[in-house]
Amino acid sequence: MSTLLACDGLSMRFGGLVALNQLSLSVNEGEILGLIGPNGSGKTTFFNVITGIYQASEGRVDYRGKDLARMSAQEIYRVGVTRTFQRSRLCLPLSIFDNLMIGNHRRLDHGLWFNLVRRGAFQAQFEGQYAAAQALVRTFSQSLSARLFEPAASVNMIDRRRIEICRALISQPTLLLLDEPSAGMTHEETRELMDDILIVREHMPGLAIIIIEHEMNVIERITERCIVLNYGQKICEGPYAEVAADPQVQEAYLGTA
Amino acid sequence: MKRLFDPASAFPALASMAGVTLFAVLFLHAESQAAILGLCAGMAVALFLLARFGWNALATASFAGHSRTAQASVVAGVLVIAAVFYDQHFPLLMLASVLLYIVVCLGLNMQFGYAGVVNFAGAAFFGIGCYTAAVLTNHTALPHLLVVLAGGAMAAGIGSLLILPVLRTYGHYAALITIAFGILFRVFLEVNDALGGPQGMKLPGMEILGWKLNDSVAFGETEISFYANYVLLALVMAAVAFTLVRRLERSWIGLALDAVRLDETACAAFGIDVARWKITAFTLGNFLAGLAGAVYAMMTGFVAPNSFTFGDSLILVSIVLLGGIGNPWGLTVATAIVVMLPEKLQFIQEYRLLLYAGLVILILLFRPGGLMPRQVRDYLPGWKP
């Protein structure tokens, strides 16, 4: 397996606060990597740095020969890195289909002439995208796929999370970042969602996923490898069983006796 | 397969349009204040009763299913009104003004209805179009069609300078910048002698490819007011602008604009260039305002700084809010109401700002989506999965 993403000495400082401290880690193609650690350990900051929302203070993020730490959020999306947000960031007044197409921005034609005048060509592209969106959503939920032209505000929490994940998947990225997908959901809903993610992955071989999660059974079930952060540093790495048994990790979560 | 025209399902839309046209004719025809007030009250009661009996849902479905027919019926309605008042200046002037204001509001709607860029200087951009026309017609022999385009281009160009500070600020601060610009614009006009100072400038009537719009047409005994020419021109402009804005909304561009308005962080994460789309919407919107301004100036034959005050910009904003932010149909109705009501009901003329302010507050409190709230985007009308 070859390396898809490799961080080297990545640091992020906000004034005196060091959110990421000389972090080095790598993700392989097609791998599901769990990112865990106590609150405030820098997990979401890590996502924000590699998706270009924050500019790293130092270090590099090598992704297929490109340094993501020096690229804008838009460029990073175009090379195939997408994400979901910890707090849902759907555009609620827009339809579910609209929300999915926001995630598909790089594959849509935005020319003024194409959109305003060549309506026949637009219709062809629209129908193609509709079929793709329909197929993707159907792998998550049959009933949701019949409601694509309803406002996103009209569906419940688990469906909103599904839409968010579909929005991140529809442009066929190579790296998907999931920021606490189970937040605000019941155990049963979380389990359903994880099943869906595993099914999607079978359809998209080569898709690597980094998942931030506090539900340890989710991590145990779907990840192949875990990295534990504490105070912005990597303190442990390995399969979940190994990591969970590590005394340093237990100390980070539970404190010293 | 193209659906065949179905008269039964088109009836509610056509009947509504016929009713609105009849009301407009009676309204424009009425002279006494009491008659006008009575008509308005009658219309309000009629609308209320129709709503009670479920007419609104019927009409909405009918309009949605026959959007082409509905649009054609609006054009026909305007032509009927113009035909009824063929020899009277005042109603035709008002009709043409409403149509030109619709063009301006369509632009404004693109700016803050879609992209979320507030613009409290709508009247200033309209004014840029007016003054561009005044200067060009007085000092050059440029064909008037090009003068109109130049009006739009000038407004768009000056707007693209203003967008720079607007892009660097958010919310109230961006609004303040546009307010400041609107006020500066007026002061600039007042102190600039080359532009006529506070007295303004006169300009000649329009002439397109030999068609002199200020000449009235006579058929034997009957003479048609020259304003009918402007009604026709303004109708074409409004119809084209309406179609373009509609198509823009129902496209990937419309989606990108909505995304920019709703969540800039999510936009960045999905490669949507916030600045690019804000600039696009702002420029296109100002272009429409300038275009309408240039025609308006040539129609009235006179421009003065007093027509482009902050109050006028506020009226434009309130039209979009009243009609339903993002809904071109809503602003069409709202423009007609807001432009015509104070002209006919003279006694509210002085209080019109107060009246609109009250109306906007009521709408924002009780019906935030406006009179005709915007629906979820329907990319291809009539298209079913």
Contacts between the chains, C-beta under 8 A, distances in Angstrom:
chain1	res1	chain2	res2	distance
A	51	B	269	5.9
A	52	B	268	7.4
A	53	B	265	6.9
A	53	B	268	6.6
A	53	B	269	7.1
A	72	B	268	7.9
A	73	B	268	4.0
A	73	B	269	5.9
A	73	B	271	7.6
A	74	B	268	6.5
A	74	B	271	4.4
A	74	B	272	7.4
A	74	B	273	6.2
A	75	B	271	8.0
A	77	B	269	6.4
A	77	B	270	5.6
A	77	B	271	3.8
A	78	B	271	5.5
A	82	B	269	7.3
A	82	B	270	7.2
A	83	B	269	5.9
A	85	B	265	7.9
A	85	B	266	7.3
A	85	B	269	7.8
A	89	B	263	5.5
A	89	B	265	6.7
A	89	B	266	4.5
A	90	B	266	8.0
A	91	B	258	6.7
A	91	B	259	6.1
A	91	B	262	4.1
A	91	B	263	5.9
A	91	B	266	7.3
A	92	B	262	7.9
A	93	B	262	7.1
A	93	B	376	8.0
A	94	B	255	7.6
A	94	B	258	5.9
A	94	B	259	7.8
A	94	B	262	7.1
A	94	B	376	7.1
A	94	B	377	7.0
A	95	B	376	4.5
A	95	B	377	6.2
A	98	B	255	5.6
A	98	B	258	7.1
A	98	B	376	7.7
A	98	B	377	5.9
A	101	B	252	7.1
A	101	B	255	5.7
A	102	B	255	6.8
A	102	B	259	4.9
A	102	B	266	6.9
A	102	B	267	7.6
A	102	B	270	5.5
A	102	B	272	7.0
A	103	B	270	5.3
A	105	B	256	7.1
A	105	B	270	5.0
A	105	B	271	4.9
A	105	B	272	5.3
A	106	B	270	7.9
A	106	B	271	5.2
A	108	B	252	4.5
A	109	B	252	6.7
A	110	B	252	5.5
A	110	B	253	6.0
A	110	B	256	6.6
A	112	B	253	7.1
A	115	B	247	7.0
A	115	B	248	6.9
A	115	B	251	3.6
A	115	B	252	6.0
A	115	B	253	4.9
A	116	B	244	6.0
A	116	B	247	5.0
A	116	B	248	6.3
A	116	B	251	6.9
A	116	B	253	8.0
A	119	B	247	7.0
A	119	B	380	7.9
A	122	B	251	6.4
A	123	B	380	5.7
A	123	B	383	7.6
A	126	B	379	5.4
A	126	B	380	6.6
A	130	B	385	6.6
A	134	B	385	7.4
A	148	B	385	7.7
A	149	B	376	6.2
A	149	B	378	7.7
A	150	B	376	7.1
A	151	B	376	5.6
A	167	B	270	7.5
A	171	B	270	7.9
